[in-house]
Amino acid sequence: MQKSLGLLFVLLLAVALGACAGQQGAAGGAAVPAQPSTAEPAQPIEVPDDIDVSTVEGWGALMRSQFEGDSINLLVGAHPAIEAMRGFYRDFVDITGIDVNFRIITDGTVISVALLEAASGAGNYDIFAVDAASIPAFWGRQIVVPLEAFLEDEVRTPAWFDYEDIIPAFAQGISRSQGRIIGIPYAGETRFLGYRTDLFEEHGKEPPRTMDEFLELARYFNNIEPGLFGVSMRAASGRQGGSGFQSIAYAFTDSAFVNPATFQPEFDSPETTQAIQFFVDLLENAPPDVSTFAHEEALSAFTQGITAMWLDATALAGRIVNPETSLIYDRVNFVPTPMGPKGMNAALAGWNFTLPVDSANHDQAWAFIVYMASRENARTYFDNGGVPSRTSLFTDPDLIEQNWTLPRQLEAMDHALGLIERGISYNPDFTYTNDMMDIAGTFISMALVGQISVEEAARLGQLEMLDFLADRE
């Protein structure tokens, strides 16, 4: 079976990075890596009697006394969160004396570039932006350091940072691997379902609470009027399709790609095959070119009024309710991802700041993370257009008055926490999660366009995953 170019690139990249991979168990899952020697802060930072780190100004003065004139380099993906931080990062430079250099590349390639940088060992960057699905790979390959010692240090991390204010689904679900805290979430999201209130009211329909109702409504609205389709989702071949499938898979199965305990592929299990069939059946009620949809195309179809429903990222809600970017801004509402036979579920995604092992500036980089991702500066970040990851923002009455979708987003995040409470990691804690997602999306896409059956997609995807892992043992 001919592989997609995207999959081939992933395979070649994985081979190139073999030298920095951690040891793998017999099942192909990442063994718990040895803690890098650079994981802990080197030594306590002495605080002069005249400095009070419980205030931002006092902490900034201490950082300036230690690191003034130093600079740090960030490798990050283009994202509204980064643009928001660029709107006020000079405040950090002014208060600490630490200069900041951003290298911003597309969010679709930043992980590949970071992996190549890590393989080189050059130490060019002091912070990597790492998405939720890639955290296990970065920890499994010992590319980044664990962060507990930094978080527990009351000088490096004063109380005004407030780690506990980070939404639990993000703190527990997108930034940890093998029980360790690997990243600090700065832009978190789940996925929820948007629907056209005008259509639902006209036809006397209620928004779906279950996957069965979701499919029934997609079929009902599909072609009910010229040019209208039932649903829009990401489904392009490869990782986009794998990600779209993953949005609904955990309603049917505990192992969308691999068994979360053994890390053995279970893509052809009866439950996962049922989930694939549902995904294919659902998208028979999508625009005919849905097999090419990434998140932007899926969003556009919904905001242009082409589909009755849409399932994707909470972070995109602002564009749906904005009259400058949406034709349905005043005719839309949102509900959590529908439940399935397995119960409550929802996606967990987003971006983290991490500290590369080979950086020589862990303290300076950590200072940037503490300041920019703190509760103290959360409102400034949000007002600059940042994607929030803190409970205090989603529950702020003033902000809710400005953005009525915030409680809907928070409700969807509770569904995502429900998945964690089921004992399921949305992104399997496994070095090759992204590779499994890419393989799944490749074969599901073939089933979507009728090139192969759902059963063949499950069987051939399973074989491809097993072959992939066998090559890495």
VMD Tcl script that draws the C-alpha trace (Angstrom):
set ca {
  {0.00 0.00 0.00}
  {1.51 3.32 -1.04}
  {2.09 5.63 1.90}
  {1.22 9.30 1.89}
  {4.07 11.78 1.56}
  {3.29 13.03 5.06}
  {3.62 9.55 6.51}
  {6.84 8.94 4.62}
  {8.31 12.15 6.04}
  {7.35 11.08 9.55}
  {9.01 7.70 9.06}
  {12.22 9.24 7.74}
  {12.26 11.77 10.55}
  {11.78 9.06 13.16}
  {14.73 7.12 11.74}
  {16.89 10.24 11.75}
  {16.04 10.83 15.39}
  {16.71 7.30 16.56}
  {19.81 8.41 18.43}
  {17.78 10.61 20.76}
  {14.99 8.11 21.40}
  {14.61 6.59 24.85}
  {14.66 2.82 25.27}
  {11.46 1.10 24.17}
  {9.71 -1.75 25.90}
  {8.77 -4.93 24.07}
  {5.34 -3.47 23.27}
  {6.92 -0.46 21.61}
  {5.82 1.95 24.37}
  {8.22 4.46 25.78}
  {9.91 3.29 28.95}
  {10.14 5.86 31.73}
  {13.30 7.76 30.78}
  {16.09 8.38 33.20}
  {15.92 11.89 34.60}
  {18.41 14.12 32.77}
  {21.19 15.49 34.92}
  {20.12 19.03 33.99}
  {16.54 18.52 35.22}
  {16.81 20.39 38.51}
  {17.64 24.06 39.14}
  {21.39 24.18 39.71}
  {21.33 25.89 43.10}
  {19.09 28.04 45.30}
  {18.73 31.68 44.35}
  {19.55 33.84 47.35}
  {17.02 36.60 48.00}
  {18.38 39.85 49.50}
  {16.52 41.21 52.52}
  {15.27 44.23 50.58}
  {13.57 42.17 47.82}
  {10.08 40.69 48.14}
  {9.43 38.06 45.45}
  {5.76 37.87 46.45}
  {5.28 40.90 44.22}
  {5.93 40.90 40.50}
  {8.15 43.95 40.87}
  {10.25 42.35 43.61}
  {10.60 39.09 41.70}
  {11.55 41.04 38.58}
  {14.22 42.91 40.50}
  {15.68 39.61 41.71}
  {15.73 38.20 38.18}
  {17.41 41.37 36.94}
  {20.08 41.07 39.64}
  {20.82 37.54 38.46}
  {20.34 37.63 34.69}
  {20.40 41.18 33.33}
  {21.94 41.22 29.86}
  {21.19 37.57 29.15}
  {18.95 36.55 26.26}
  {16.81 33.53 25.46}
  {15.67 32.01 22.17}
  {12.18 30.58 21.67}
  {11.08 28.14 18.97}
  {7.30 28.47 18.75}
  {4.46 27.90 16.31}
  {2.40 30.68 14.77}
  {-0.65 30.90 17.04}
  {-2.92 33.62 18.50}
  {-1.40 32.88 21.91}
  {2.08 33.78 20.69}
  {0.84 36.92 18.99}
  {-0.85 37.88 22.25}
  {2.40 37.42 24.16}
  {4.32 39.43 21.61}
  {1.99 42.27 22.51}
  {3.37 42.55 26.04}
  {6.61 40.52 26.28}
  {8.60 43.76 26.38}
  {7.22 44.20 29.90}
  {9.11 41.02 30.85}
  {12.28 42.33 29.20}
  {11.96 45.64 31.05}
  {11.36 44.09 34.47}
  {13.99 41.32 34.29}
  {16.63 42.62 31.87}
  {16.43 39.31 29.96}
  {16.08 39.79 26.21}
  {13.81 37.50 24.19}
  {14.18 36.31 20.61}
  {11.22 34.60 18.93}
  {11.51 32.21 16.02}
  {7.96 31.71 14.83}
  {7.16 29.07 12.22}
  {3.94 27.38 11.18}
  {2.33 25.31 13.90}
  {2.30 22.35 11.50}
  {6.11 22.24 11.25}
  {7.36 23.54 14.60}
  {7.45 20.05 16.16}
  {9.52 18.60 13.30}
  {11.96 21.50 13.52}
  {12.23 21.14 17.30}
  {12.95 17.42 16.96}
  {15.69 18.11 14.44}
  {17.16 20.79 16.71}
  {17.14 18.32 19.60}
  {18.86 15.68 17.48}
  {21.63 18.15 16.63}
  {22.36 18.84 20.31}
  {23.33 22.40 19.39}
  {21.40 24.03 22.22}
  {20.15 26.84 20.01}
  {16.85 27.22 21.84}
  {15.88 27.75 25.45}
  {12.14 27.13 25.07}
  {10.30 24.78 22.74}
  {6.57 25.15 22.15}
  {5.22 21.58 22.20}
  {1.66 20.54 21.46}
  {-0.24 18.10 23.65}
  {0.09 15.14 21.30}
  {3.88 15.56 21.14}
  {4.61 15.83 24.87}
  {5.09 12.03 25.25}
  {7.55 11.96 22.35}
  {9.63 14.83 23.75}
  {9.75 13.23 27.20}
  {10.26 9.71 25.87}
  {13.25 10.92 23.84}
  {14.64 12.93 26.81}
  {14.51 16.15 24.82}
  {12.99 18.27 27.63}
  {13.34 18.41 31.41}
  {10.65 17.79 34.06}
  {9.40 20.92 35.78}
  {8.39 19.92 39.33}
  {11.54 21.34 40.93}
  {10.98 24.68 39.21}
  {7.32 24.79 40.24}
  {8.12 23.90 43.85}
  {10.78 26.60 44.17}
  {8.99 29.57 45.78}
  {11.63 31.99 44.61}
  {11.68 30.93 40.98}
  {7.89 30.45 40.99}
  {6.12 32.85 43.40}
  {2.53 32.34 44.48}
  {1.23 34.87 41.94}
  {2.05 32.41 39.15}
  {-0.72 30.15 40.60}
  {-0.28 26.77 38.92}
  {-3.53 25.55 40.54}
  {-5.51 28.08 38.49}
  {-4.66 26.23 35.26}
  {-7.77 24.32 34.15}
  {-7.40 20.79 35.55}
  {-8.06 19.11 32.21}
  {-5.06 20.98 30.79}
  {-2.77 20.63 33.81}
  {-3.47 16.89 33.90}
  {-4.15 16.15 30.28}
  {-1.88 18.05 27.88}
  {1.35 18.70 29.75}
  {2.33 15.47 31.51}
  {4.03 12.23 30.57}
  {4.89 9.17 32.66}
  {3.55 11.00 35.72}
  {5.91 13.96 35.30}
  {5.06 17.61 34.56}
  {6.78 18.32 31.26}
  {5.18 21.54 30.08}
  {3.27 24.60 31.20}
  {0.04 25.06 29.21}
  {-0.26 28.50 27.69}
  {-3.05 27.81 25.18}
  {-5.47 24.99 25.92}
  {-8.54 23.81 24.11}
  {-11.01 21.02 23.86}
  {-13.53 20.40 21.12}
  {-17.21 21.10 21.23}
  {-20.16 21.08 18.90}
  {-21.46 24.23 17.25}
  {-24.91 24.29 15.73}
  {-27.10 26.69 13.76}
  {-29.82 27.86 16.16}
  {-31.99 29.19 13.33}
  {-32.12 25.79 11.63}
  {-32.68 23.88 14.85}
  {-35.49 26.21 15.92}
  {-37.13 26.15 12.48}
  {-37.19 22.35 12.46}
  {-37.97 21.87 16.15}
  {-34.70 20.08 16.92}
  {-32.60 20.00 20.08}
  {-28.79 19.89 20.00}
  {-27.34 16.37 20.27}
  {-26.37 14.90 23.62}
  {-25.33 11.49 22.28}
  {-23.44 10.26 19.25}
  {-26.58 8.55 17.95}
  {-28.43 11.87 18.06}
  {-25.45 13.57 16.38}
  {-25.59 11.18 13.43}
  {-29.38 11.37 13.22}
  {-29.29 15.18 13.07}
  {-26.47 15.22 10.51}
  {-28.57 12.99 8.27}
  {-31.69 15.07 8.88}
  {-30.14 18.41 7.88}
  {-28.02 17.06 5.03}
  {-29.49 18.44 1.78}
  {-32.67 19.53 3.56}
  {-32.22 22.71 1.56}
  {-30.00 23.42 -1.47}
  {-26.33 23.74 -0.57}
  {-26.77 22.74 3.09}
  {-24.87 19.83 4.61}
  {-25.24 18.17 7.99}
  {-21.80 18.56 9.55}
  {-18.27 19.86 9.10}
  {-15.13 18.35 10.64}
  {-11.43 18.02 9.89}
  {-10.80 14.83 7.90}
  {-7.83 15.36 5.55}
  {-5.57 12.37 4.98}
  {-2.92 11.83 7.63}
  {-2.73 13.59 10.97}
  {-5.70 15.90 10.34}
  {-7.96 12.93 9.64}
  {-6.53 11.04 12.60}
  {-7.20 14.05 14.80}
  {-10.76 14.40 13.52}
  {-11.41 10.72 14.17}
  {-9.92 11.00 17.64}
  {-12.53 13.71 18.43}
  {-15.26 11.08 18.45}
  {-13.35 7.82 18.99}
  {-13.33 7.84 22.80}
  {-17.12 7.86 22.83}
  {-16.86 4.27 21.54}
  {-13.49 2.94 22.68}
  {-10.78 3.36 25.31}
  {-8.03 2.82 22.73}
  {-8.47 4.95 19.61}
  {-5.04 3.95 18.29}
  {-3.17 1.93 20.89}
  {-3.99 0.21 24.15}
  {-3.24 2.84 26.84}
  {-1.71 0.23 29.17}
  {0.39 -1.86 26.77}
  {0.83 0.65 23.91}
  {0.07 -2.17 21.48}
  {-2.00 -1.04 18.48}
  {-5.68 -1.97 18.71}
  {-6.86 -0.17 15.60}
  {-8.75 -3.24 14.35}
  {-10.58 -3.94 17.62}
  {-14.38 -4.20 17.37}
  {-14.88 -0.98 19.37}
  {-12.39 1.05 17.32}
  {-13.80 -0.36 14.08}
  {-17.24 0.77 15.29}
  {-15.81 4.26 15.87}
  {-14.30 4.34 12.37}
  {-17.63 3.27 10.89}
  {-19.41 6.04 12.81}
  {-16.91 8.63 11.57}
  {-17.36 7.52 7.97}
  {-21.17 7.43 8.31}
  {-21.18 10.88 9.92}
  {-19.07 12.46 7.18}
  {-21.32 11.10 4.45}
  {-23.36 14.12 5.56}
  {-20.53 16.62 5.13}
  {-19.54 18.70 2.09}
  {-18.24 16.42 -0.69}
  {-14.65 17.65 -0.33}
  {-14.51 16.95 3.44}
  {-11.66 14.47 2.86}
  {-9.45 17.53 2.20}
  {-10.56 19.49 5.28}
  {-8.08 20.62 7.90}
  {-9.45 22.74 10.76}
  {-9.52 25.93 8.66}
  {-11.62 24.39 5.89}
  {-13.98 22.80 8.40}
  {-14.40 26.13 10.17}
  {-14.99 28.00 6.93}
  {-17.75 25.63 5.85}
  {-19.58 26.27 9.12}
  {-19.05 30.04 9.37}
  {-20.21 30.45 5.76}
  {-23.49 28.74 6.66}
  {-22.84 25.65 4.54}
  {-23.31 23.13 7.39}
  {-25.81 22.80 10.22}
  {-23.23 21.54 12.72}
  {-19.49 21.61 13.33}
  {-17.24 19.76 15.79}
  {-13.83 21.24 16.46}
  {-11.72 23.41 18.75}
  {-13.10 25.69 21.45}
  {-10.29 28.09 20.60}
  {-12.07 28.85 17.32}
  {-15.31 30.00 18.97}
  {-14.32 33.66 18.78}
  {-14.16 33.52 15.01}
  {-17.58 31.87 14.81}
  {-19.31 34.62 16.83}
  {-17.42 37.48 15.19}
  {-19.49 39.31 12.53}
  {-16.31 40.14 10.64}
  {-15.41 36.46 10.14}
  {-18.74 34.63 10.27}
  {-22.05 34.80 8.46}
  {-23.77 32.91 11.29}
  {-22.34 34.90 14.22}
  {-25.80 35.66 15.61}
  {-27.35 32.24 14.86}
  {-25.09 29.81 16.69}
  {-24.71 28.05 20.01}
  {-22.43 25.36 21.45}
  {-22.73 22.13 23.45}
  {-20.10 19.63 24.66}
  {-18.95 16.73 22.51}
  {-21.83 14.21 22.48}
  {-21.48 11.14 24.68}
  {-21.32 7.59 23.35}
  {-21.46 4.06 24.71}
  {-18.30 4.72 26.74}
  {-19.69 7.86 28.32}
  {-18.32 11.39 28.67}
  {-15.44 12.33 26.41}
  {-13.88 15.32 24.71}
  {-10.63 16.24 23.05}
  {-7.64 17.65 24.89}
  {-5.31 19.78 22.87}
  {-3.18 22.86 23.18}
  {0.35 24.14 23.52}
  {2.96 24.05 26.27}
  {6.20 25.82 26.99}
  {8.99 23.32 27.68}
  {12.67 23.55 28.64}
  {15.05 21.74 26.26}
  {17.66 19.56 27.96}
  {20.50 21.12 26.01}
  {19.65 24.74 26.88}
  {22.21 26.59 28.98}
  {19.57 29.08 30.19}
  {16.98 27.13 32.11}
  {16.50 29.77 34.81}
  {16.16 32.62 32.34}
  {13.72 30.64 30.20}
  {11.73 29.60 33.26}
  {11.47 33.24 34.31}
  {9.89 34.01 30.93}
  {7.37 31.18 31.36}
  {6.49 32.24 34.91}
  {5.87 35.85 33.93}
  {4.10 35.36 30.60}
  {1.92 32.38 31.61}
  {1.07 33.58 35.13}
  {-2.33 34.32 36.60}
  {-0.98 37.78 37.33}
  {-0.72 38.52 33.59}
  {-3.57 36.30 32.39}
  {-5.96 39.20 31.76}
  {-3.36 41.10 29.73}
  {-2.73 37.96 27.70}
  {-6.46 37.44 27.12}
  {-7.08 41.09 26.19}
  {-4.31 40.77 23.59}
  {-6.16 37.88 21.94}
  {-4.62 34.94 23.79}
  {-6.32 31.54 24.04}
  {-7.00 31.07 27.77}
  {-6.06 28.05 29.83}
  {-6.89 29.40 33.30}
  {-10.09 28.88 35.26}
  {-10.07 32.48 36.50}
  {-10.51 33.77 32.94}
  {-13.39 31.45 32.05}
  {-15.26 32.40 35.24}
  {-14.59 36.17 35.18}
  {-18.02 37.91 35.00}
  {-16.63 40.86 33.05}
  {-15.10 38.58 30.43}
  {-18.25 36.47 30.17}
  {-20.18 39.64 29.44}
  {-17.77 40.30 26.57}
  {-17.66 36.69 25.35}
  {-20.75 34.62 26.12}
  {-19.07 31.42 24.80}
  {-16.69 31.15 27.77}
  {-19.09 29.14 30.00}
  {-19.88 26.87 27.04}
  {-16.17 26.27 26.55}
  {-15.65 25.54 30.25}
  {-18.51 23.02 30.20}
  {-16.84 21.27 27.27}
  {-13.58 21.18 29.24}
  {-15.41 19.43 32.09}
  {-16.31 16.71 29.58}
  {-12.63 16.47 28.69}
  {-11.82 16.05 32.39}
  {-14.42 13.29 32.43}
  {-12.26 11.37 29.97}
  {-9.30 11.71 32.34}
  {-11.48 10.50 35.20}
  {-12.26 7.43 33.08}
  {-8.52 6.76 33.28}
  {-7.96 7.56 29.60}
  {-5.20 9.77 28.25}
  {-6.64 11.50 25.18}
  {-3.15 11.58 23.72}
  {-1.68 8.17 24.63}
  {1.37 8.60 26.87}
  {3.50 7.06 24.20}
  {6.49 8.22 22.18}
  {4.81 7.53 18.83}
  {1.33 8.98 19.39}
  {1.64 11.38 16.45}
  {2.83 8.60 14.16}
  {-0.15 6.41 15.10}
  {-2.50 9.35 14.47}
  {-0.95 9.90 11.04}
  {-1.29 6.24 10.09}
  {-4.90 6.13 11.31}
  {-5.82 9.25 9.37}
  {-4.26 7.90 6.19}
  {-6.37 4.73 6.15}
  {-9.55 6.37 7.46}
  {-9.31 8.90 4.64}
  {-9.14 6.05 2.15}
  {-12.34 4.65 3.63}
  {-13.98 8.07 3.49}
  {-13.50 8.34 -0.27}
  {-14.56 4.72 -0.82}
  {-11.15 3.46 -1.84}
  {-11.29 0.72 0.81}
  {-13.92 -0.50 3.27}
  {-13.99 0.43 6.95}
  {-12.93 -3.12 7.84}
  {-9.99 -2.88 5.45}
  {-9.02 0.50 6.87}
  {-8.95 -0.98 10.37}
  {-7.03 -4.08 9.31}
  {-4.48 -2.32 7.10}
  {-4.00 0.48 9.63}
  {-3.33 -2.09 12.34}
  {-0.70 -3.83 10.19}
  {0.94 -0.50 9.35}
  {1.13 0.45 13.03}
  {2.63 -2.91 13.97}
  {5.20 -2.62 11.19}
  {6.06 0.92 12.26}
  {6.71 -0.15 15.86}
  {8.59 -3.30 14.84}
  {11.07 -1.13 12.96}
  {11.78 0.77 16.17}
  {12.32 -2.09 18.60}
}
mol new
graphics top color blue
foreach p $ca { graphics top sphere $p radius 0.5 }
foreach p [lrange $ca 0 end-1] q [lrange $ca 1 end] { graphics top cylinder $p $q radius 0.2 }
display resetview
